[in-house]
Amino acid sequence: MIRTILTEIGIFLVPFAVYAIFLIATRSGVTLPASWPLDMIAKLTLVALVMVIVSFVLLAELTGAPPNSTYVPAHIENGKLVPGVEK
């Protein structure tokens, strides 16, 4: 679960990192407040949120058990723990 959360945080930060790289490449001064106007931050945030939403949709659609599968939960047979499986 932590990997999924860190992946989504990373995806959110990608537009800001790309913009920072652009500022470095154009020698505009990454640390100057004038390089980070409010409208640019708003645009970057919007792009980041769209990217996160798309990644959530793809995660939901492309991962998990196949349709119509049955999950058999972990249980004990003959004194041994049998892990859960998809059937």
C-alpha positions in Angstrom: 0.0 0.0 0.0 2.8 2.4 0.8 4.3 1.8 -2.7 1.0 2.8 -4.3 0.9 6.0 -2.2 4.5 6.9 -3.0 3.9 6.2 -6.7 0.9 8.6 -6.7 2.9 11.3 -4.9 5.7 10.8 -7.4 3.3 11.1 -10.3 1.9 14.3 -8.7 5.4 15.8 -8.4 6.4 15.1 -12.1 5.0 18.3 -13.6 6.7 20.5 -11.0 10.0 18.6 -11.6 9.7 19.1 -15.3 9.1 22.8 -14.9 12.0 23.1 -12.5 14.2 21.3 -15.1 12.9 23.7 -17.7 13.9 26.7 -15.5 17.3 25.2 -15.0 17.8 24.7 -18.7 16.7 28.2 -19.5 18.8 29.7 -16.7 15.7 31.5 -15.3 16.5 30.9 -11.7 14.6 28.0 -10.0 14.7 29.6 -6.6 13.4 33.0 -7.6 9.7 33.6 -6.7 9.2 35.4 -10.0 9.9 32.1 -11.8 6.9 30.5 -9.9 3.9 32.7 -10.6 0.6 31.7 -9.1 -1.0 31.0 -12.5 1.9 28.6 -13.4 1.5 26.8 -10.1 -2.2 26.5 -10.7 -1.6 25.0 -14.1 1.0 22.6 -12.8 -1.3 21.5 -10.0 -4.2 20.9 -12.5 -1.9 18.8 -14.8 -0.7 16.9 -11.7 -4.2 16.2 -10.5 -5.3 15.0 -14.0 -2.2 12.7 -14.1 -3.0 11.2 -10.6 -6.7 10.6 -11.6 -5.6 8.9 -14.8 -3.2 6.8 -12.9 -5.9 5.8 -10.4 -8.2 4.8 -13.2 -5.5 2.8 -14.9 -4.5 1.1 -11.6 -8.2 0.1 -11.1 -8.7 -1.2 -14.6 -5.4 -3.0 -15.2 -4.6 -4.6 -11.9 -6.4 -7.0 -9.6 -8.1 -10.3 -10.1 -9.7 -11.2 -13.5 -13.4 -10.6 -13.9 -15.7 -13.4 -12.4 -12.9 -14.9 -10.4 -13.5 -16.2 -6.9 -11.3 -15.5 -4.0 -10.7 -18.3 -1.5 -9.4 -16.7 1.7 -6.6 -18.0 3.8 -7.6 -20.9 6.0 -6.3 -23.8 8.1 -6.2 -27.3 6.7 -4.8 -30.1 8.8 -3.2 -27.7 11.2 -1.4 -25.8 8.4 -2.1 -22.3 7.1 -3.1 -22.3 3.4 -2.7 -18.9 1.8 -5.6 -17.2 0.0 -5.9 -17.8 -3.8 -7.8 -16.6 -6.8 -9.8 -19.3 -8.6 
